[in-house]
Amino acid sequence: MSESRQRLYRTEGIVIRRSDTGEADRILTLYTPARGKIHVVIKGVRRPGSRLAGHVELLNHCSFVLARGRNLDVVTQAQTITAFAALRQDLERIGWGCYAAELLGHMAPEQAENLSAYQLLLETLERLDQGQNAEVVVRAYELHLLNDMGFRPQLGCCVSCNAELEARPHPFSILSGGLLCPRCQEQDRQARPLSLEAIKALRYIQRNGLADAERLTLPAGCRGELEEVLYQYIRSILEREVNAAGFLDTLRRGRVRAPAAP
């Protein structure tokens, strides 16, 4: 096998971030099945008439041929597998997709295989593209991504003493990563109270896949509880805000026209 062929390899990947570099190049962050999160460079893609430009849009699911480089591997070929065209026609769904991609980009370590996380992001984008209940789909994505990244919240028993929890409201400790029983709730006075309805919804979503979660019909108050507690837990893990979450909040208040890339 020639040296040039040894330098080339193929991979599928989802474009989760893009940034410009040089006069016409672009750095892509891809999430791949076998290598997890990787950064690659695509040469000349910002020049008019680039044959690769349309294949490397944010959130595209693509097949790539990459050449190993000294610092960054180089994209030599790219072919779109799924562009999620319907998702791109809906501003809010683009925002949810960008949020999912940004969240994975922040949580995933560099070049660490996690096939489950890859499949989770791909399924989430597919369901958003199909017009399914975006808010519930993304809540399920958050919970399952936390599990895939080693931050599974404890919802079945007290996170402090492992006592069985009664069927009643309980506080969720962001600091400890789970529900607290009445005897332990004084350990974290900042713990957020959760209704029994919200606790049941979280447990159901955590036990089941995205398809089952999407069937849930939740009242506005319960949806608000889930959004707040999961985002605050994620924010505490990342120790930073998620840009796309701010965009979605602003979008829902009706103050923006176009989304920003993660």
C-alpha positions in Angstrom: 0.0 0.0 0.0 1.4 3.4 -1.0 2.2 6.0 1.7 -0.5 8.3 0.4 -3.1 5.6 0.8 -1.9 4.8 4.3 -2.5 8.5 5.2 -6.1 8.4 4.0 -9.1 7.1 6.0 -12.8 7.2 5.9 -15.3 8.1 8.6 -18.9 9.2 9.1 -19.4 12.3 11.2 -21.8 15.0 12.2 -20.6 18.6 11.9 -21.1 20.0 15.4 -19.1 23.2 15.0 -17.4 25.3 12.3 -14.9 28.2 12.5 -13.1 30.1 9.8 -9.3 30.1 9.5 -6.8 31.6 7.0 -8.1 33.2 3.8 -10.4 30.5 2.7 -10.1 27.5 5.0 -12.4 26.3 7.8 -11.9 24.2 10.9 -14.7 21.6 11.5 -15.5 19.8 14.7 -16.9 16.4 13.9 -18.5 13.8 16.1 -17.7 10.4 14.7 -18.7 6.8 15.6 -15.1 5.5 16.2 -13.1 8.5 17.3 -15.6 10.7 19.1 -14.9 14.4 18.8 -12.2 15.4 16.3 -11.1 18.6 14.7 -10.2 18.7 11.0 -9.4 21.4 8.5 -11.0 21.8 5.1 -9.0 23.8 2.6 -10.4 26.5 0.3 -14.0 25.7 1.2 -14.9 29.4 1.6 -13.9 30.2 -2.0 -16.7 30.7 -4.5 -17.5 27.5 -6.3 -16.0 25.1 -3.7 -17.5 21.7 -4.4 -17.3 20.7 -0.7 -19.0 23.7 0.8 -22.5 22.4 0.6 -21.5 19.1 2.2 -20.1 20.5 5.4 -22.9 22.7 6.7 -23.5 22.8 10.4 -25.4 19.7 11.6 -24.9 17.8 8.4 -24.4 14.0 8.7 -21.6 13.2 6.2 -19.2 10.6 4.9 -15.6 12.0 4.9 -12.3 10.9 3.5 -9.5 12.5 5.7 -5.8 12.7 5.2 -3.7 12.5 8.3 -1.9 15.8 9.0 0.8 17.0 11.4 -1.6 19.1 13.5 -5.1 18.6 12.0 -6.3 16.0 9.6 -7.5 17.4 6.3 -10.8 16.8 4.6 -10.2 15.5 1.0 -13.7 14.3 0.2 -17.1 14.9 1.8 -20.5 13.5 0.8 -23.7 14.4 2.6 -25.7 11.4 4.0 -28.4 13.5 5.6 -28.8 17.3 5.5 -31.9 17.4 7.7 -33.6 19.7 5.2 -36.9 20.0 7.0 -35.2 20.9 10.3 -33.5 23.8 8.5 -36.9 25.3 7.5 -37.9 25.9 11.1 -36.0 28.5 13.1 -36.7 26.9 16.5 -35.8 23.4 15.4 -32.5 24.7 14.1 -32.0 26.2 17.5 -32.7 22.9 19.2 -30.3 21.1 16.8 -27.6 23.6 17.5 -28.2 23.2 21.2 -27.8 19.4 21.0 -24.6 19.7 18.9 -23.1 22.4 21.2 -23.9 20.4 24.3 -22.1 17.3 23.0 -19.2 19.5 21.9 -18.7 20.9 25.4 -19.3 17.6 27.2 -17.3 15.1 25.1 -13.6 14.6 25.6 -11.2 14.8 22.6 -10.9 11.7 20.5 -12.7 9.3 22.9 -15.0 6.8 21.2 -18.6 6.9 22.3 -20.8 5.2 19.8 -23.9 5.6 22.0 -23.4 9.4 22.1 -23.0 9.5 18.3 -26.1 7.5 17.8 -28.0 9.7 20.3 -27.2 12.9 18.5 -28.0 11.4 15.1 -31.4 10.1 16.4 -32.2 13.5 18.0 -31.5 15.3 14.7 -33.6 12.8 12.8 -36.5 13.3 15.2 -36.3 17.0 15.1 -36.2 16.8 11.3 -39.4 14.6 11.4 -41.3 17.3 13.2 -41.6 15.5 16.5 -42.1 17.2 19.9 -38.9 19.1 19.9 -38.9 20.1 23.6 -39.5 16.6 24.9 -37.0 15.0 22.4 -34.3 17.4 23.6 -35.1 16.7 27.3 -34.6 13.0 26.5 -31.4 13.8 24.7 -30.1 15.7 27.7 -30.9 12.9 30.1 -29.4 10.2 27.9 -26.3 12.3 27.1 -25.7 12.8 30.8 -25.7 9.1 31.2 -23.4 8.5 28.2 -20.9 11.1 29.6 -20.9 9.6 33.1 -23.1 12.2 34.8 -26.4 10.2 35.2 -28.6 11.9 37.8 -29.8 9.8 40.6 -33.6 9.7 40.5 -34.5 6.3 41.9 -33.4 6.8 45.5 -31.8 9.5 47.7 -28.5 10.5 46.2 -27.0 11.0 49.7 -28.2 8.0 51.7 -29.7 5.7 49.0 -33.0 5.5 50.9 -36.1 4.6 48.9 -38.0 7.8 48.0 -41.7 8.0 48.8 -44.2 9.0 46.0 -44.1 12.7 46.8 -42.2 15.9 45.8 -38.5 15.9 46.5 -35.7 18.4 46.0 -33.1 17.9 43.3 -29.5 18.7 44.4 -27.5 20.2 41.5 -24.4 19.8 43.7 -24.9 16.1 44.4 -26.6 15.2 41.1 -29.8 13.7 42.3 -32.9 13.7 44.5 -32.7 14.1 48.3 -35.0 12.4 50.9 -36.5 14.5 53.7 -33.7 13.5 56.1 -31.0 14.6 53.8 -32.5 17.7 52.2 -30.8 20.0 54.7 -27.5 19.0 53.3 -28.1 21.2 50.3 -30.4 24.2 51.0 -30.0 25.3 47.4 -31.7 22.1 46.1 -34.6 22.8 43.8 -38.0 21.4 44.7 -39.5 19.1 42.1 -43.1 18.1 41.8 -44.0 14.4 41.8 -45.2 14.8 38.2 -41.8 16.2 37.2 -40.0 13.4 39.0 -42.1 10.7 37.3 -41.5 12.3 33.9 -37.7 12.4 34.5 -37.7 8.7 35.6 -39.8 7.7 32.6 -37.5 9.6 30.1 -34.4 8.2 31.8 -35.7 4.6 31.5 -36.9 4.8 27.9 -35.6 5.8 24.5 -36.4 9.0 22.6 -39.3 7.3 20.8 -41.1 6.6 24.0 -40.3 10.0 25.6 -41.7 11.8 22.5 -45.1 10.4 23.4 -45.3 12.2 26.7 -47.8 15.0 27.0 -46.6 17.4 29.8 -48.3 20.5 31.1 -46.4 23.8 30.8 -45.5 23.9 34.5 -43.9 20.4 34.4 -42.1 21.2 31.1 -40.7 24.3 32.8 -39.5 22.2 35.8 -37.7 19.7 33.6 -36.0 22.4 31.5 -34.8 24.4 34.5 -33.5 21.5 36.6 -31.7 19.8 33.6 -30.2 23.0 32.3 -28.9 24.0 35.7 -27.4 20.6 36.3 -25.7 20.6 32.9 -24.5 24.2 33.5 -22.9 23.1 36.8 -21.1 20.3 35.1 -19.8 22.4 32.2 -19.1 25.5 34.4 -20.3 27.6 31.5 -23.4 28.7 29.7 -24.5 27.0 26.5 -24.8 29.7 23.8 -27.7 28.0 21.9 -29.8 27.8 25.1 -29.6 31.6 25.3 -30.6 31.8 21.6 -33.6 29.5 22.2 -34.7 31.6 25.1 -34.5 34.8 23.1 -36.2 33.2 20.1 -39.2 32.1 22.3 -39.5 35.7 23.5 -39.7 36.8 19.8 -36.6 39.0 19.7 -34.4 37.4 17.0 -34.6 36.6 13.3 -31.7 34.1 12.7 -29.7 31.5 14.8 -26.1 31.7 15.7 -23.9 28.6 15.2 -22.6 26.9 18.3 
